[in-house]
Amino acid sequence: MRKYGILYLLLFLLTLGCTKNDASSNKTTQLLPEINGWKISETPKVYTEANLFDYINGNSELYFPYGFVQLVSASYENSSHSDQTLVIDIYDMGSALGAYGVYSSMTHPDYTYGEIGCESIQSSQQLRFWQDRYQIEMNCPSPFDGAEEFMQNVAMSLSKNIPACIQPEQLSWLPKENQLDHSQKYIADGFLGLNELPGGIEAGYSLNESNVKGFAVKCATETDAQKYLEIYRDSQKTFKGVDLQDNGTSFTSFYKYGGYVWAGIDGNWLYGATATENPENCQAVAEAIQHHLPHQN
C-alpha cells in the first residue's frame, strides 16, 4: 500500500509540474506567430501580477490599473544568423479598453504610426500595437538591415491570430474637431491627478493657435458626478493665490503655475478643459465636449 501511496504522490507532483505556468497550453502563447527561417530560442515565459516585476523592473505597476491578466514573452532568433533576435511581448489586458489604455499611455504625436491592429507605433528597433484585449510590444535588441520591415511583417502575421479590432465606446466621448492627432489617452488611475476619480478620457486640442486639453468622465450616477466635481474643485483650492469661481454645477480656476481650468457636470458626466493660456479657448473646448456628450447615452 505504501508504494501505491508514493506512486500517487509522484503522479500528483508531476501533474503540478505540467500545469504551473505551462506555456504550451496557454491561450495567449498560442497567439505567437510562426516566422519562416526563425525559431523560438527558449520556452516562452508567462508572467502574472505576482511576478511581472521580475521582467519589468520599476514599471510593472503601470499595467495593473488597466486590468492586466498576464504577459507572455517569447524570444526568437534567426536560424541562419543567431545574432539577429526578436522579442515579442503579448500583454493580455482583459479588455479592449485596458489594452488601449496601456497603449495610449506610451503614445506621442511625434511618433510614426501605422495601421497594424487597431493602431501601431513603429521605429527601426521597436513596434507596438493594440488589438482586442491585447497590447503587443516587439523589439530587435541588436539592429540589423531590414529589421523595421521584418517586425511589421511579423506584427501583421500576429494580428491575424487575434480577434478583430474593437473600438471601446470611451474613444467616442470626446469630439474629433480640432483634436490633435494621437493625443487621446485613457487614464484608468489618478485621472486629473486625483485618486478618487474613476478612469477618464483626455485629448489635446488646437484652437486659435493655442493648445487646450479636454477631458470627460462617465460617472455611475449624477450624484457621483457632483461629488467628483467638488473633489476636483477642492483640489484647486489648495493652490496658493488661486482665483476660483464656483457656480455649483461648474467652476473655473486660474493658478499662476498651473493655468486655467473649466470643469462642469451634465447628468452623470464630469467634463472640462485645462489650458496654460487663454481662458476663452479653455471654455470653448469644454462647451464643445458638453455638446458632444448627450449623444453618447
MILUMVEX-918913 format. One record per residue (C-alpha): residue number from 1; residue in three letters; chain; x, y, z negated. Coordinates in Angstrom, 1 decimal. Example, Ala and Ser with C-alpha at 12.3 -4.5 7.8 and 13.67 -1.06 7.14 Angstrom:
pt nr=1, rest=ala, kette=A, xx=12.3, yy=-4.5, zz=-7.8
pt nr=2, rest=ser, kette=A, xx=13.7, yy=-1.1, zz=-7.1
This chain:
pt nr=1, rest=met, kette=A, xx=0.0, yy=0.0, zz=0.0
pt nr=2, rest=arg, kette=A, xx=2.8, yy=2.3, zz=-0.8
pt nr=3, rest=lys, kette=A, xx=4.4, yy=2.0, zz=2.6
pt nr=4, rest=tyr, kette=A, xx=1.0, yy=2.9, zz=4.2
pt nr=5, rest=gly, kette=A, xx=0.8, yy=6.0, zz=1.9
pt nr=6, rest=ile, kette=A, xx=4.2, yy=7.1, zz=3.1
pt nr=7, rest=leu, kette=A, xx=3.2, yy=6.5, zz=6.7
pt nr=8, rest=tyr, kette=A, xx=0.1, yy=8.6, zz=6.3
pt nr=9, rest=leu, kette=A, xx=2.2, yy=11.4, zz=4.7
pt nr=10, rest=leu, kette=A, xx=4.6, yy=11.3, zz=7.6
pt nr=11, rest=leu, kette=A, xx=1.8, yy=11.5, zz=10.2
pt nr=12, rest=phe, kette=A, xx=0.3, yy=14.4, zz=8.3
pt nr=13, rest=leu, kette=A, xx=3.6, yy=16.3, zz=8.2
pt nr=14, rest=leu, kette=A, xx=4.1, yy=15.6, zz=11.9
pt nr=15, rest=thr, kette=A, xx=0.7, yy=17.0, zz=12.7
pt nr=16, rest=leu, kette=A, xx=1.5, yy=20.2, zz=10.9
pt nr=17, rest=gly, kette=A, xx=4.8, yy=20.5, zz=12.8
pt nr=18, rest=cys, kette=A, xx=3.0, yy=20.2, zz=16.1
pt nr=19, rest=thr, kette=A, xx=0.2, yy=22.7, zz=15.3
pt nr=20, rest=lys, kette=A, xx=2.0, yy=25.5, zz=13.4
pt nr=21, rest=asn, kette=A, xx=2.8, yy=28.3, zz=16.0
pt nr=22, rest=asp, kette=A, xx=2.6, yy=25.7, zz=18.8
pt nr=23, rest=ala, kette=A, xx=3.3, yy=28.0, zz=21.7
pt nr=24, rest=ser, kette=A, xx=2.4, yy=25.3, zz=24.3
pt nr=25, rest=ser, kette=A, xx=-1.2, yy=25.2, zz=23.2
pt nr=26, rest=asn, kette=A, xx=-1.6, yy=28.9, zz=22.5
pt nr=27, rest=lys, kette=A, xx=-4.1, yy=30.6, zz=24.9
pt nr=28, rest=thr, kette=A, xx=-2.0, yy=33.8, zz=25.1
pt nr=29, rest=thr, kette=A, xx=1.1, yy=31.7, zz=26.1
pt nr=30, rest=gln, kette=A, xx=-0.9, yy=30.2, zz=28.9
pt nr=31, rest=leu, kette=A, xx=-1.2, yy=33.6, zz=30.5
pt nr=32, rest=leu, kette=A, xx=2.6, yy=33.7, zz=31.1
pt nr=33, rest=pro, kette=A, xx=3.3, yy=33.6, zz=34.9
pt nr=34, rest=glu, kette=A, xx=5.5, yy=31.1, zz=36.8
pt nr=35, rest=ile, kette=A, xx=8.3, yy=33.0, zz=38.5
pt nr=36, rest=asn, kette=A, xx=9.8, yy=31.5, zz=41.6
pt nr=37, rest=gly, kette=A, xx=13.6, yy=31.0, zz=41.1
pt nr=38, rest=trp, kette=A, xx=13.3, yy=31.8, zz=37.4
pt nr=39, rest=lys, kette=A, xx=12.9, yy=29.8, zz=34.3
pt nr=40, rest=ile, kette=A, xx=11.8, yy=30.4, zz=30.7
pt nr=41, rest=ser, kette=A, xx=15.1, yy=30.2, zz=28.8
pt nr=42, rest=glu, kette=A, xx=13.6, yy=29.1, zz=25.5
pt nr=43, rest=thr, kette=A, xx=10.3, yy=28.3, zz=23.9
pt nr=44, rest=pro, kette=A, xx=8.1, yy=31.4, zz=23.8
pt nr=45, rest=lys, kette=A, xx=7.7, yy=32.8, zz=20.3
pt nr=46, rest=val, kette=A, xx=4.4, yy=33.6, zz=18.7
pt nr=47, rest=tyr, kette=A, xx=4.2, yy=36.4, zz=16.1
pt nr=48, rest=thr, kette=A, xx=1.2, yy=37.3, zz=13.9
pt nr=49, rest=glu, kette=A, xx=0.7, yy=40.2, zz=11.5
pt nr=50, rest=ala, kette=A, xx=2.6, yy=38.2, zz=8.8
pt nr=51, rest=asn, kette=A, xx=5.9, yy=38.1, zz=10.8
pt nr=52, rest=leu, kette=A, xx=5.7, yy=40.8, zz=13.5
pt nr=53, rest=phe, kette=A, xx=8.2, yy=42.9, zz=11.5
pt nr=54, rest=asp, kette=A, xx=10.8, yy=40.2, zz=12.3
pt nr=55, rest=tyr, kette=A, xx=10.5, yy=41.1, zz=16.0
pt nr=56, rest=ile, kette=A, xx=9.6, yy=44.8, zz=15.9
pt nr=57, rest=asn, kette=A, xx=11.7, yy=46.2, zz=13.0
pt nr=58, rest=gly, kette=A, xx=10.2, yy=49.6, zz=11.9
pt nr=59, rest=asn, kette=A, xx=7.4, yy=49.9, zz=14.5
pt nr=60, rest=ser, kette=A, xx=5.2, yy=46.9, zz=13.8
pt nr=61, rest=glu, kette=A, xx=2.6, yy=48.9, zz=11.8
pt nr=62, rest=leu, kette=A, xx=1.7, yy=50.9, zz=14.9
pt nr=63, rest=tyr, kette=A, xx=-0.2, yy=47.8, zz=16.2
pt nr=64, rest=phe, kette=A, xx=-2.2, yy=46.9, zz=13.2
pt nr=65, rest=pro, kette=A, xx=-4.9, yy=49.6, zz=13.1
pt nr=66, rest=tyr, kette=A, xx=-5.8, yy=48.7, zz=16.7
pt nr=67, rest=gly, kette=A, xx=-6.8, yy=45.2, zz=15.9
pt nr=68, rest=phe, kette=A, xx=-3.6, yy=43.3, zz=16.5
pt nr=69, rest=val, kette=A, xx=-4.1, yy=39.5, zz=16.7
pt nr=70, rest=gln, kette=A, xx=-0.8, yy=38.1, zz=17.9
pt nr=71, rest=leu, kette=A, xx=2.2, yy=38.6, zz=20.1
pt nr=72, rest=val, kette=A, xx=3.7, yy=36.1, zz=22.5
pt nr=73, rest=ser, kette=A, xx=7.2, yy=36.8, zz=23.6
pt nr=74, rest=ala, kette=A, xx=8.9, yy=34.9, zz=26.4
pt nr=75, rest=ser, kette=A, xx=12.5, yy=35.3, zz=27.8
pt nr=76, rest=tyr, kette=A, xx=13.1, yy=34.3, zz=31.4
pt nr=77, rest=glu, kette=A, xx=16.4, yy=34.0, zz=33.3
pt nr=78, rest=asn, kette=A, xx=17.3, yy=33.8, zz=37.0
pt nr=79, rest=ser, kette=A, xx=18.2, yy=30.2, zz=37.8
pt nr=80, rest=ser, kette=A, xx=20.9, yy=31.3, zz=40.1
pt nr=81, rest=his, kette=A, xx=22.2, yy=34.4, zz=38.2
pt nr=82, rest=ser, kette=A, xx=21.9, yy=33.8, zz=34.4
pt nr=83, rest=asp, kette=A, xx=22.9, yy=37.4, zz=33.7
pt nr=84, rest=gln, kette=A, xx=19.6, yy=38.5, zz=35.2
pt nr=85, rest=thr, kette=A, xx=17.0, yy=38.2, zz=32.5
pt nr=86, rest=leu, kette=A, xx=13.4, yy=39.4, zz=31.8
pt nr=87, rest=val, kette=A, xx=11.5, yy=39.6, zz=28.6
pt nr=88, rest=ile, kette=A, xx=7.7, yy=39.5, zz=28.7
pt nr=89, rest=asp, kette=A, xx=5.7, yy=40.5, zz=25.5
pt nr=90, rest=ile, kette=A, xx=1.9, yy=39.9, zz=25.6
pt nr=91, rest=tyr, kette=A, xx=0.1, yy=41.6, zz=22.8
pt nr=92, rest=asp, kette=A, xx=-3.4, yy=40.3, zz=22.0
pt nr=93, rest=met, kette=A, xx=-5.1, yy=43.3, zz=20.5
pt nr=94, rest=gly, kette=A, xx=-8.5, yy=41.7, zz=20.0
pt nr=95, rest=ser, kette=A, xx=-10.4, yy=44.1, zz=22.2
pt nr=96, rest=ala, kette=A, xx=-10.1, yy=46.3, zz=25.3
pt nr=97, rest=leu, kette=A, xx=-10.2, yy=49.4, zz=23.1
pt nr=98, rest=gly, kette=A, xx=-7.4, yy=48.1, zz=20.9
pt nr=99, rest=ala, kette=A, xx=-5.3, yy=47.3, zz=24.0
pt nr=100, rest=tyr, kette=A, xx=-5.9, yy=50.8, zz=25.5
pt nr=101, rest=gly, kette=A, xx=-5.2, yy=52.5, zz=22.2
pt nr=102, rest=val, kette=A, xx=-1.8, yy=51.0, zz=21.8
pt nr=103, rest=tyr, kette=A, xx=-1.0, yy=51.6, zz=25.5
pt nr=104, rest=ser, kette=A, xx=-2.2, yy=55.2, zz=25.3
pt nr=105, rest=ser, kette=A, xx=0.0, yy=55.8, zz=22.2
pt nr=106, rest=met, kette=A, xx=3.0, yy=55.4, zz=24.4
pt nr=107, rest=thr, kette=A, xx=1.9, yy=57.4, zz=27.5
pt nr=108, rest=his, kette=A, xx=3.1, yy=60.8, zz=28.6
pt nr=109, rest=pro, kette=A, xx=2.1, yy=62.9, zz=31.6
pt nr=110, rest=asp, kette=A, xx=5.6, yy=62.9, zz=32.9
pt nr=111, rest=tyr, kette=A, xx=5.9, yy=59.1, zz=33.3
pt nr=112, rest=thr, kette=A, xx=5.5, yy=57.2, zz=36.5
pt nr=113, rest=tyr, kette=A, xx=2.1, yy=55.4, zz=36.7
pt nr=114, rest=gly, kette=A, xx=0.8, yy=52.5, zz=38.8
pt nr=115, rest=glu, kette=A, xx=-2.4, yy=50.6, zz=39.3
pt nr=116, rest=ile, kette=A, xx=-1.4, yy=47.2, zz=37.8
pt nr=117, rest=gly, kette=A, xx=-4.1, yy=46.0, zz=35.4
pt nr=118, rest=cys, kette=A, xx=-6.2, yy=48.9, zz=34.2
pt nr=119, rest=glu, kette=A, xx=-3.1, yy=51.2, zz=34.4
pt nr=120, rest=ser, kette=A, xx=0.6, yy=50.7, zz=34.2
pt nr=121, rest=ile, kette=A, xx=3.7, yy=52.7, zz=33.4
pt nr=122, rest=gln, kette=A, xx=6.8, yy=51.8, zz=35.4
pt nr=123, rest=ser, kette=A, xx=10.5, yy=52.6, zz=35.3
pt nr=124, rest=ser, kette=A, xx=13.7, yy=50.9, zz=36.6
pt nr=125, rest=gln, kette=A, xx=14.1, yy=48.8, zz=33.5
pt nr=126, rest=gln, kette=A, xx=10.6, yy=48.6, zz=31.9
pt nr=127, rest=leu, kette=A, xx=6.9, yy=48.1, zz=32.9
pt nr=128, rest=arg, kette=A, xx=3.9, yy=48.3, zz=30.6
pt nr=129, rest=phe, kette=A, xx=0.2, yy=47.8, zz=31.4
pt nr=130, rest=trp, kette=A, xx=-3.1, yy=47.0, zz=29.7
pt nr=131, rest=gln, kette=A, xx=-5.9, yy=44.9, zz=30.8
pt nr=132, rest=asp, kette=A, xx=-8.9, yy=43.4, zz=29.0
pt nr=133, rest=arg, kette=A, xx=-7.7, yy=42.8, zz=25.4
pt nr=134, rest=tyr, kette=A, xx=-4.1, yy=42.6, zz=26.2
pt nr=135, rest=gln, kette=A, xx=-1.2, yy=45.1, zz=26.2
pt nr=136, rest=ile, kette=A, xx=1.8, yy=43.8, zz=28.1
pt nr=137, rest=glu, kette=A, xx=5.4, yy=45.0, zz=28.0
pt nr=138, rest=met, kette=A, xx=8.2, yy=43.7, zz=30.1
pt nr=139, rest=asn, kette=A, xx=11.8, yy=44.7, zz=30.5
pt nr=140, rest=cys, kette=A, xx=15.1, yy=43.7, zz=32.1
pt nr=141, rest=pro, kette=A, xx=17.7, yy=44.2, zz=29.3
pt nr=142, rest=ser, kette=A, xx=20.5, yy=44.3, zz=31.9
pt nr=143, rest=pro, kette=A, xx=19.7, yy=46.3, zz=35.1
pt nr=144, rest=phe, kette=A, xx=20.1, yy=44.6, zz=38.4
pt nr=145, rest=asp, kette=A, xx=19.3, yy=45.6, zz=42.0
pt nr=146, rest=gly, kette=A, xx=15.6, yy=45.3, zz=42.7
pt nr=147, rest=ala, kette=A, xx=14.6, yy=44.9, zz=39.0
pt nr=148, rest=glu, kette=A, xx=11.8, yy=47.5, zz=39.3
pt nr=149, rest=glu, kette=A, xx=10.1, yy=45.9, zz=42.3
pt nr=150, rest=phe, kette=A, xx=10.7, yy=42.4, zz=40.7
pt nr=151, rest=met, kette=A, xx=8.9, yy=43.5, zz=37.5
pt nr=152, rest=gln, kette=A, xx=6.0, yy=44.9, zz=39.5
pt nr=153, rest=asn, kette=A, xx=5.5, yy=41.6, zz=41.3
pt nr=154, rest=val, kette=A, xx=5.7, yy=39.7, zz=38.1
pt nr=155, rest=ala, kette=A, xx=3.2, yy=42.0, zz=36.4
pt nr=156, rest=met, kette=A, xx=0.8, yy=41.6, zz=39.3
pt nr=157, rest=ser, kette=A, xx=1.1, yy=37.8, zz=39.0
pt nr=158, rest=leu, kette=A, xx=0.4, yy=38.0, zz=35.3
pt nr=159, rest=ser, kette=A, xx=-2.5, yy=40.3, zz=35.8
pt nr=160, rest=lys, kette=A, xx=-4.3, yy=37.6, zz=37.9
pt nr=161, rest=asn, kette=A, xx=-4.2, yy=35.4, zz=34.8
pt nr=162, rest=ile, kette=A, xx=-6.2, yy=37.9, zz=32.7
pt nr=163, rest=pro, kette=A, xx=-9.9, yy=38.8, zz=32.9
pt nr=164, rest=ala, kette=A, xx=-10.7, yy=41.8, zz=35.0
pt nr=165, rest=cys, kette=A, xx=-10.2, yy=45.3, zz=33.6
pt nr=166, rest=ile, kette=A, xx=-12.9, yy=46.5, zz=31.2
pt nr=167, rest=gln, kette=A, xx=-13.1, yy=50.2, zz=30.5
pt nr=168, rest=pro, kette=A, xx=-14.1, yy=50.9, zz=26.9
pt nr=169, rest=glu, kette=A, xx=-17.1, yy=53.3, zz=26.6
pt nr=170, rest=gln, kette=A, xx=-14.9, yy=55.5, zz=24.4
pt nr=171, rest=leu, kette=A, xx=-13.0, yy=56.5, zz=27.5
pt nr=172, rest=ser, kette=A, xx=-16.1, yy=58.4, zz=28.8
pt nr=173, rest=trp, kette=A, xx=-16.6, yy=60.5, zz=25.7
pt nr=174, rest=leu, kette=A, xx=-14.6, yy=63.5, zz=27.0
pt nr=175, rest=pro, kette=A, xx=-15.3, yy=65.4, zz=30.2
pt nr=176, rest=lys, kette=A, xx=-12.7, yy=65.0, zz=33.0
pt nr=177, rest=glu, kette=A, xx=-12.9, yy=68.6, zz=34.3
pt nr=178, rest=asn, kette=A, xx=-9.7, yy=70.4, zz=33.6
pt nr=179, rest=gln, kette=A, xx=-8.4, yy=67.4, zz=31.7
pt nr=180, rest=leu, kette=A, xx=-4.6, yy=66.8, zz=32.1
pt nr=181, rest=asp, kette=A, xx=-3.7, yy=63.5, zz=33.8
pt nr=182, rest=his, kette=A, xx=-2.6, yy=60.8, zz=31.4
pt nr=183, rest=ser, kette=A, xx=-3.2, yy=62.9, zz=28.3
pt nr=184, rest=gln, kette=A, xx=-6.2, yy=61.0, zz=26.9
pt nr=185, rest=lys, kette=A, xx=-5.5, yy=58.8, zz=23.9
pt nr=186, rest=tyr, kette=A, xx=-7.5, yy=56.7, zz=21.5
pt nr=187, rest=ile, kette=A, xx=-6.3, yy=57.1, zz=17.9
pt nr=188, rest=ala, kette=A, xx=-7.5, yy=54.4, zz=15.5
pt nr=189, rest=asp, kette=A, xx=-6.0, yy=55.6, zz=12.3
pt nr=190, rest=gly, kette=A, xx=-5.3, yy=59.0, zz=10.9
pt nr=191, rest=phe, kette=A, xx=-7.3, yy=60.9, zz=13.5
pt nr=192, rest=leu, kette=A, xx=-6.9, yy=64.7, zz=13.3
pt nr=193, rest=gly, kette=A, xx=-4.3, yy=63.9, zz=10.6
pt nr=194, rest=leu, kette=A, xx=-6.9, yy=62.6, zz=8.2
pt nr=195, rest=asn, kette=A, xx=-7.0, yy=59.0, zz=6.9
pt nr=196, rest=glu, kette=A, xx=-10.7, yy=59.3, zz=6.1
pt nr=197, rest=leu, kette=A, xx=-11.9, yy=59.7, zz=9.7
pt nr=198, rest=pro, kette=A, xx=-12.8, yy=56.8, zz=12.0
pt nr=199, rest=gly, kette=A, xx=-11.0, yy=56.4, zz=15.3
pt nr=200, rest=gly, kette=A, xx=-11.4, yy=59.0, zz=17.9
pt nr=201, rest=ile, kette=A, xx=-10.5, yy=60.1, zz=21.4
pt nr=202, rest=glu, kette=A, xx=-8.4, yy=63.2, zz=22.3
pt nr=203, rest=ala, kette=A, xx=-7.1, yy=64.7, zz=25.5
pt nr=204, rest=gly, kette=A, xx=-5.3, yy=67.7, zz=26.8
pt nr=205, rest=tyr, kette=A, xx=-6.9, yy=70.4, zz=28.9
pt nr=206, rest=ser, kette=A, xx=-5.5, yy=73.2, zz=31.0
pt nr=207, rest=leu, kette=A, xx=-7.8, yy=76.2, zz=31.0
pt nr=208, rest=asn, kette=A, xx=-6.8, yy=79.7, zz=32.3
pt nr=209, rest=glu, kette=A, xx=-3.1, yy=78.7, zz=32.2
pt nr=210, rest=ser, kette=A, xx=-3.2, yy=77.7, zz=28.6
pt nr=211, rest=asn, kette=A, xx=-3.3, yy=74.2, zz=27.0
pt nr=212, rest=val, kette=A, xx=-6.0, yy=73.0, zz=24.7
pt nr=213, rest=lys, kette=A, xx=-6.6, yy=69.7, zz=23.0
pt nr=214, rest=gly, kette=A, xx=-10.1, yy=68.4, zz=22.9
pt nr=215, rest=phe, kette=A, xx=-11.5, yy=65.6, zz=20.7
pt nr=216, rest=ala, kette=A, xx=-14.6, yy=63.6, zz=19.9
pt nr=217, rest=val, kette=A, xx=-15.5, yy=61.1, zz=17.2
pt nr=218, rest=lys, kette=A, xx=-18.7, yy=59.0, zz=17.3
pt nr=219, rest=cys, kette=A, xx=-19.7, yy=58.6, zz=13.6
pt nr=220, rest=ala, kette=A, xx=-22.0, yy=55.9, zz=12.3
pt nr=221, rest=thr, kette=A, xx=-24.7, yy=58.4, zz=11.1
pt nr=222, rest=glu, kette=A, xx=-25.4, yy=62.1, zz=11.2
pt nr=223, rest=thr, kette=A, xx=-24.7, yy=62.2, zz=7.5
pt nr=224, rest=asp, kette=A, xx=-21.2, yy=60.8, zz=8.2
pt nr=225, rest=ala, kette=A, xx=-20.6, yy=63.3, zz=10.9
pt nr=226, rest=gln, kette=A, xx=-21.4, yy=66.2, zz=8.5
pt nr=227, rest=lys, kette=A, xx=-19.2, yy=64.6, zz=5.8
pt nr=228, rest=tyr, kette=A, xx=-16.2, yy=64.3, zz=8.2
pt nr=229, rest=leu, kette=A, xx=-16.7, yy=67.8, zz=9.4
pt nr=230, rest=glu, kette=A, xx=-16.5, yy=69.0, zz=5.8
pt nr=231, rest=ile, kette=A, xx=-13.4, yy=66.9, zz=5.2
pt nr=232, rest=tyr, kette=A, xx=-11.7, yy=68.4, zz=8.3
pt nr=233, rest=arg, kette=A, xx=-12.8, yy=71.9, zz=7.3
pt nr=234, rest=asp, kette=A, xx=-11.5, yy=71.5, zz=3.7
pt nr=235, rest=ser, kette=A, xx=-8.2, yy=70.3, zz=5.1
pt nr=236, rest=gln, kette=A, xx=-7.8, yy=73.6, zz=6.9
pt nr=237, rest=lys, kette=A, xx=-8.3, yy=75.5, zz=3.6
pt nr=238, rest=thr, kette=A, xx=-5.1, yy=74.1, zz=2.2
pt nr=239, rest=phe, kette=A, xx=-3.0, yy=76.2, zz=4.6
pt nr=240, rest=lys, kette=A, xx=-1.9, yy=79.5, zz=3.0
pt nr=241, rest=gly, kette=A, xx=-3.3, yy=82.5, zz=4.8
pt nr=242, rest=val, kette=A, xx=-5.8, yy=80.6, zz=6.9
pt nr=243, rest=asp, kette=A, xx=-8.6, yy=82.5, zz=8.5
pt nr=244, rest=leu, kette=A, xx=-11.6, yy=80.2, zz=8.3
pt nr=245, rest=gln, kette=A, xx=-15.2, yy=80.9, zz=9.3
pt nr=246, rest=asp, kette=A, xx=-17.7, yy=78.2, zz=8.1
pt nr=247, rest=asn, kette=A, xx=-21.1, yy=78.1, zz=9.9
pt nr=248, rest=gly, kette=A, xx=-22.4, yy=74.9, zz=8.3
pt nr=249, rest=thr, kette=A, xx=-22.6, yy=72.7, zz=11.4
pt nr=250, rest=ser, kette=A, xx=-19.4, yy=74.1, zz=12.8
pt nr=251, rest=phe, kette=A, xx=-16.3, yy=76.1, zz=11.7
pt nr=252, rest=thr, kette=A, xx=-13.4, yy=78.0, zz=13.2
pt nr=253, rest=ser, kette=A, xx=-10.0, yy=78.5, zz=11.7
pt nr=254, rest=phe, kette=A, xx=-6.7, yy=80.1, zz=12.5
pt nr=255, rest=tyr, kette=A, xx=-3.4, yy=79.3, zz=10.8
pt nr=256, rest=lys, kette=A, xx=-0.2, yy=81.1, zz=11.9
pt nr=257, rest=tyr, kette=A, xx=1.8, yy=77.9, zz=12.3
pt nr=258, rest=gly, kette=A, xx=-1.0, yy=75.6, zz=13.4
pt nr=259, rest=gly, kette=A, xx=-3.0, yy=77.7, zz=15.8
pt nr=260, rest=tyr, kette=A, xx=-6.8, yy=77.7, zz=16.4
pt nr=261, rest=val, kette=A, xx=-9.4, yy=75.1, zz=15.6
pt nr=262, rest=trp, kette=A, xx=-13.0, yy=75.0, zz=16.7
pt nr=263, rest=ala, kette=A, xx=-15.0, yy=72.0, zz=15.3
pt nr=264, rest=gly, kette=A, xx=-18.6, yy=71.1, zz=15.1
pt nr=265, rest=ile, kette=A, xx=-21.2, yy=68.3, zz=14.9
pt nr=266, rest=asp, kette=A, xx=-24.0, yy=67.3, zz=17.2
pt nr=267, rest=gly, kette=A, xx=-26.1, yy=64.4, zz=15.9
pt nr=268, rest=asn, kette=A, xx=-23.7, yy=61.7, zz=14.9
pt nr=269, rest=trp, kette=A, xx=-20.8, yy=63.3, zz=16.9
pt nr=270, rest=leu, kette=A, xx=-17.9, yy=65.2, zz=15.5
pt nr=271, rest=tyr, kette=A, xx=-16.2, yy=67.2, zz=18.3
pt nr=272, rest=gly, kette=A, xx=-14.0, yy=70.1, zz=18.8
pt nr=273, rest=ala, kette=A, xx=-10.7, yy=71.5, zz=20.2
pt nr=274, rest=thr, kette=A, xx=-7.4, yy=72.9, zz=19.0
pt nr=275, rest=ala, kette=A, xx=-5.1, yy=75.4, zz=20.7
pt nr=276, rest=thr, kette=A, xx=-1.9, yy=77.3, zz=19.8
pt nr=277, rest=glu, kette=A, xx=-3.2, yy=80.4, zz=21.5
pt nr=278, rest=asn, kette=A, xx=-6.4, yy=81.9, zz=23.0
pt nr=279, rest=pro, kette=A, xx=-9.4, yy=81.0, zz=20.7
pt nr=280, rest=glu, kette=A, xx=-11.8, yy=81.6, zz=23.6
pt nr=281, rest=asn, kette=A, xx=-10.3, yy=78.7, zz=25.6
pt nr=282, rest=cys, kette=A, xx=-10.4, yy=76.6, zz=22.4
pt nr=283, rest=gln, kette=A, xx=-14.2, yy=77.3, zz=22.0
pt nr=284, rest=ala, kette=A, xx=-14.8, yy=76.8, zz=25.8
pt nr=285, rest=val, kette=A, xx=-13.3, yy=73.3, zz=25.7
pt nr=286, rest=ala, kette=A, xx=-15.2, yy=72.4, zz=22.5
pt nr=287, rest=glu, kette=A, xx=-18.5, yy=73.6, zz=24.1
pt nr=288, rest=ala, kette=A, xx=-17.8, yy=71.6, zz=27.3
pt nr=289, rest=ile, kette=A, xx=-17.3, yy=68.5, zz=25.2
pt nr=290, rest=gln, kette=A, xx=-20.6, yy=69.1, zz=23.3
pt nr=291, rest=his, kette=A, xx=-22.5, yy=69.5, zz=26.6
pt nr=292, rest=his, kette=A, xx=-20.9, yy=66.2, zz=27.8
pt nr=293, rest=leu, kette=A, xx=-21.7, yy=64.2, zz=24.6
pt nr=294, rest=pro, kette=A, xx=-25.5, yy=63.9, zz=24.8
pt nr=295, rest=his, kette=A, xx=-25.1, yy=61.8, zz=28.0
pt nr=296, rest=gln, kette=A, xx=-23.2, yy=59.1, zz=26.0
pt nr=297, rest=asn, kette=A, xx=-26.1, yy=58.0, zz=23.8
